[in-house]
Amino acid sequence: MEPNVREESQPSPDEPDMISAPSDDRDEHGQSMLHFACARSHGRNALIQLIEESGTNITYRDELYRTARDVALQATQPDNAKEIDRYVIGLVAKGDLEALNSMLLEGYDHIMDVAAPDGTTIEQVASSRGHQDIVRFLEGIRNFEENRENLLSAIRQKKFEAVVNLTKLPDGAKLVRAKNYYAVLMENEDIVDYLASNFKAALKIGDNLDRTPLHYAMGVSNVEALSRILIKNGAKRVLKDLKGRQPSYYFMNKADVLRLQEEEKE
């Protein structure tokens, strides 16, 4: 039986009639203007200018989990990938810790391996500019990524105690970002409840197609219990993904979620 989910025409009194997760002008396949731009050649600085003027996010991944940088390499446009790397180097040179931290939290995986055109490493750039806060940030990336992977592994293996211990680390709240999807796919009520109760902000974070944990919950077998937990902790029933679909859509159209679930269990 379908869980008690309001229809689109009956929003909760405390929820706006229309709520859309921020899409940054991405299309329904998750591609931003930067994805499209990276598939063709450009003059020097063109991509950096596009990023800075449009505010587009270089960390966004499309439905195939490709960043714009990945698209550039697949389209045999290595100069575009280098241009994005130069943009990252520029953030380090300016000491923009906030932007770099955001990239790390979003799962961007080309921070530590980029270098300036003359071969100077990203750590050397930060140090030479006197940005000690950036140096410390870079030094902590590897440990952060290891802890994030350990948390994901604990969720997949349904190790509740390990999940709790990892989330109590100094960066625990940052590690949790976007991890409740996996707990939902594993259909582990205890872990879903723990993460939803203690890290409510993560319930509003969309995946690469802006699907929230509640979108996922609607497509799994244990939909009633999991959706109840998520909604109780503030998950919005009217948030739309990039395809314009509210969570209730996936109750009747489970194929996408079941495919993701199958991939996680392999």
C-alpha positions in Angstrom: 0.0 0.0 0.0 1.3 3.5 -0.8 2.5 5.4 2.2 0.6 8.5 3.3 2.1 11.0 0.8 0.2 14.1 -0.2 -0.5 14.5 -3.9 1.2 17.4 -5.8 -2.0 19.4 -5.5 -2.1 19.0 -1.8 1.1 20.4 -0.3 1.6 20.6 3.4 0.4 23.9 5.0 4.0 24.6 6.0 5.5 23.9 2.6 5.4 26.2 -0.4 3.2 25.1 -3.4 6.3 24.8 -5.6 9.7 24.0 -4.3 12.5 23.2 -6.7 16.0 22.1 -5.7 18.6 24.6 -7.1 19.6 23.4 -10.6 22.1 26.0 -11.6 20.5 25.9 -15.1 21.3 22.2 -15.6 19.3 20.2 -18.0 17.3 17.0 -17.1 20.5 15.0 -17.7 22.4 16.9 -15.2 24.6 18.8 -17.7 25.4 22.4 -17.1 26.5 24.9 -19.7 30.1 24.0 -18.7 29.5 20.4 -19.7 28.5 21.5 -23.2 31.3 24.0 -23.5 33.9 21.4 -22.5 33.0 19.2 -25.5 34.4 21.7 -28.0 37.6 23.8 -28.3 37.9 27.3 -27.1 40.5 30.1 -26.9 42.7 30.6 -23.8 40.8 31.8 -20.7 37.4 31.3 -22.3 36.3 28.5 -19.9 37.6 30.3 -16.9 35.7 33.4 -18.0 32.5 31.3 -18.4 32.9 29.8 -14.9 33.5 33.1 -13.3 30.8 35.0 -15.1 28.1 32.4 -15.0 28.9 31.1 -11.5 28.5 27.5 -12.8 29.7 24.8 -10.5 32.6 22.7 -11.8 31.8 19.9 -9.4 28.4 19.1 -10.9 28.1 15.6 -12.4 25.7 14.5 -15.1 23.6 11.4 -15.1 26.7 9.4 -16.1 28.5 10.9 -13.1 30.8 12.9 -15.3 32.1 16.3 -14.3 32.6 18.9 -17.1 36.3 18.1 -16.8 35.5 14.4 -17.5 33.5 15.4 -20.5 36.5 17.4 -21.8 38.8 14.4 -21.6 36.2 12.1 -23.2 35.7 14.6 -26.0 39.5 14.7 -26.6 39.7 18.3 -25.5 42.5 18.0 -22.9 43.1 21.8 -23.1 39.7 22.3 -21.6 40.5 20.0 -18.7 43.8 21.9 -18.1 41.8 25.2 -18.2 39.5 23.9 -15.4 42.7 22.9 -13.5 44.0 26.4 -13.9 40.8 27.7 -12.4 41.3 25.5 -9.3 44.9 26.7 -9.1 43.6 30.2 -9.2 41.3 29.6 -6.3 44.3 28.4 -4.3 46.4 31.4 -5.4 43.6 33.8 -4.2 43.2 31.9 -0.9 39.6 31.0 -1.6 39.2 28.4 1.2 35.4 28.5 1.1 35.3 27.5 -2.6 37.9 24.8 -2.2 36.1 23.3 0.9 32.8 23.3 -1.0 34.5 21.4 -3.9 35.8 18.8 -1.5 32.4 18.4 0.2 30.8 18.0 -3.3 33.1 15.1 -4.0 35.3 16.8 -6.7 38.2 14.6 -7.2 40.8 16.8 -9.0 42.1 19.1 -6.3 45.3 17.5 -5.1 46.5 16.3 -8.5 46.4 19.6 -10.3 49.5 21.7 -11.0 50.4 25.1 -12.4 51.5 25.3 -16.0 55.1 25.5 -14.9 54.7 22.2 -12.9 54.4 23.9 -9.5 52.2 21.7 -7.2 49.0 23.0 -5.7 50.6 22.8 -2.2 53.6 24.9 -3.4 51.2 27.5 -4.8 49.4 27.8 -1.5 52.6 28.0 0.5 54.3 30.5 -1.8 51.3 32.8 -1.5 51.4 32.6 2.3 48.0 30.9 2.5 48.7 28.7 5.5 45.0 27.9 6.0 44.9 26.5 2.4 48.1 24.5 3.1 46.4 22.9 6.2 43.3 22.3 4.2 45.2 20.5 1.5 47.1 18.4 4.0 43.8 17.2 5.5 42.2 16.2 2.2 43.5 12.7 2.1 42.4 11.9 5.7 39.0 13.4 5.0 38.5 11.3 1.9 39.6 8.1 3.7 37.1 8.8 6.5 34.4 9.5 3.9 35.1 6.3 2.2 35.1 4.4 5.5 31.7 5.9 6.3 30.3 4.8 3.0 31.7 1.3 3.5 30.1 1.1 7.0 26.7 2.2 5.6 26.9 -0.4 2.8 27.9 -3.1 5.3 25.1 -1.9 7.7 27.6 -1.4 10.6 25.6 0.9 12.8 28.3 1.4 15.5 31.0 2.2 12.9 28.6 4.8 11.3 28.0 6.5 14.7 31.7 6.6 15.5 32.7 8.1 12.2 30.0 10.8 12.3 31.3 11.8 15.7 34.7 12.8 14.3 35.5 16.5 14.1 34.4 16.5 10.4 31.5 14.1 11.1 28.8 16.4 9.8 30.8 17.0 6.6 31.3 13.3 6.1 27.6 12.6 6.2 26.8 14.9 3.3 24.7 12.9 0.7 25.3 9.6 2.5 21.7 8.9 3.5 21.0 7.9 -0.1 23.1 4.8 0.5 21.5 4.0 3.8 18.1 4.2 2.0 19.3 1.9 -0.8 20.5 -0.5 1.8 17.1 -0.2 3.5 18.6 0.0 7.0 16.1 1.7 9.2 18.5 2.2 12.1 21.1 4.0 10.1 18.6 6.0 8.1 16.9 7.1 11.3 20.3 8.0 12.9 21.5 10.1 10.0 18.1 11.8 9.4 17.7 12.6 13.1 21.2 14.0 13.6 22.0 15.5 10.2 18.7 17.0 9.0 20.3 19.4 6.6 21.5 16.4 4.5 17.9 15.5 3.7 17.6 18.5 1.4 20.8 17.7 -0.6 20.2 16.3 -4.0 22.3 13.8 -5.9 23.7 14.3 -9.4 20.1 14.6 -10.6 18.8 16.5 -7.6 17.0 13.5 -6.2 16.8 13.6 -2.4 16.8 10.6 0.0 13.0 10.8 0.0 13.0 10.3 -3.8 15.1 7.2 -3.2 12.9 5.9 -0.4 9.8 5.9 -2.6 11.4 3.4 -4.9 12.5 0.7 -2.4 10.6 -2.1 -0.8 10.6 -0.7 2.7 9.0 2.6 1.5 6.6 3.1 4.3 9.0 2.9 7.2 11.8 4.8 5.5 9.7 7.6 4.1 8.1 8.0 7.5 11.5 8.4 9.1 12.6 11.0 6.5 9.4 13.0 6.5 9.4 13.1 10.3 12.8 14.7 10.2 12.0 17.3 7.7 12.3 15.8 4.2 10.2 17.7 1.8 7.6 15.8 -0.2 7.4 18.5 -2.9 11.0 18.9 -3.8 11.5 18.2 -7.5 14.5 16.6 -9.2 16.1 17.8 -12.4 13.4 15.9 -14.4 10.7 17.8 -12.5 9.7 14.7 -10.5 8.5 14.8 -6.9 9.4 11.9 -4.6 5.9 10.3 -5.1 6.7 9.7 -8.8 9.2 7.0 -7.8 6.6 5.1 -5.9 4.9 4.1 -9.2 8.1 4.3 -11.3 10.7 2.4 -9.4 13.1 1.4 -12.2 15.7 4.1 -11.7 15.9 3.5 -7.9 15.9 -0.3 -8.2 18.8 0.0 -10.7 20.8 2.1 -8.3 20.0 -0.3 -5.5 21.1 -3.3 -7.5 24.4 -1.5 -8.3 25.0 -0.9 -4.6 24.4 -4.5 -3.7 26.8 -5.9 -6.4 
